[in-house]
Amino acid sequence: MNKTFLTFSVAALALTGTAALAQHQGRHSPDADGDGTVTQAEMQTHGDQMFARMDANGDGVINAEDRQARGQEMFATADTNGDGELSQAEMQAMHEARKERRDERREARADRRAERMGEHFAKLDTNGSGGLSQDELKAMHEMRGERGPGKRGMRGGHGKRGGGMMMLRMADADGDKSITRAEFDAALATHFAKVDADGNGAITETERKAAHEAMRAEWKAKREARSGQ
């Protein structure tokens, strides 16, 4: 793995430009109070936490050395008897711990989906009967038709990693393959302002979705341009 990718990959979730802000979900979501809106204060707090997490050696720069430091920390955690080697049992324990964390994230996502489905159902059940009539179902289908096709997430590596990588390249203002705190904060502010369409200092769900669609359109245009060459 070369240093360029190494630098960007260790901080791929640290910057929340149009890619990350457009989705702001998961356990590291900047939406601290879960109200569906990301304020500048929440974004700054999120940025502080992410930079500190990525800057493993605490030198104020995110670069290849941080990935090495994080790797050493992970190895030391897995090497429970401290003998400098990972036994089969330690490898299995590490695997089980990762699986447990994945399961916890899946459960959290399932809970959020269930909550959103309940809210959506309540909106569709306009008469509050606890069930959907033919007219209400028809209205739901008409609403979906207005939204148009292709609203699902993109595949092929253009999700968080693809957008995060692009934002990180933009953040590396001097092109030295390292991201300083000043570069990080500048990129964070720039992309927050880009998503905050009305400039009121808070990113709403509507603005988040608009940014996501704009990002997808940009990726599509770039793919078409490449395929036409």
Residue pairs with C-beta under 8 A, 6 or more apart in sequence:
1 9
3 63
3 64
3 177
4 177
6 64
6 67
7 62
7 63
7 64
7 67
7 168
7 172
7 177
7 178
7 179
8 164
8 165
8 168
8 169
9 67
9 161
9 165
10 54
10 62
10 64
10 66
10 67
10 70
11 50
11 54
11 62
11 164
11 168
11 179
11 184
12 160
12 161
12 164
12 165
12 168
13 20
13 28
13 50
13 160
13 164
14 47
14 50
14 51
14 53
14 54
14 62
14 168
14 179
14 184
15 164
15 167
15 168
15 171
15 184
15 187
15 188
15 191
16 24
16 30
16 43
16 46
16 47
16 50
16 167
16 188
16 191
16 192
17 163
17 164
17 166
17 167
17 170
17 187
17 188
17 190
17 191
17 194
18 163
18 167
18 191
18 194
18 195
18 211
18 212
18 214
18 215
19 159
19 160
19 162
19 163
19 164
19 166
19 167
19 215
20 160
20 163
20 164
20 167
21 30
21 38
21 43
21 191
21 192
21 195
21 203
21 208
21 211
22 163
22 195
22 208
22 209
22 211
22 212
22 215
23 160
23 208
23 212
24 30
24 31
24 38
24 203
24 208
25 109
25 112
26 105
26 109
27 105
27 108
28 46
28 49
28 50
29 46
30 38
30 42
30 43
30 45
30 46
30 47
31 37
31 38
31 42
32 42
32 45
32 46
33 42
36 204
36 205
37 202
37 203
37 204
37 205
38 202
38 203
38 208
39 201
39 202
39 203
40 192
40 201
40 202
43 188
43 192
43 203
44 188
47 184
47 185
47 188
51 62
51 181
51 184
54 62
54 66
55 61
55 62
55 66
56 66
56 67
56 69
56 70
56 73
57 65
57 66
57 69
59 65
60 180
60 181
61 178
61 179
61 180
61 181
62 178
62 179
62 184
63 177
63 178
63 179
64 177
75 86
76 82
78 86
78 90
78 91
78 93
78 94
79 85
79 86
79 90
80 90
80 93
81 87
81 90
86 94
121 132
124 132
124 136
124 137
124 139
124 140
125 131
125 132
125 136
126 136
126 139
127 133
127 136
132 140
153 159
154 216
154 219
158 219
162 219
163 215
167 187
167 191
168 179
168 187
170 187
171 179
171 183
171 184
171 186
171 187
172 178
172 179
172 183
173 183
173 186
174 183
192 203
193 199
194 211
195 203
195 207
195 208
195 211
196 202
196 203
196 207
197 207
197 210
197 211
198 207
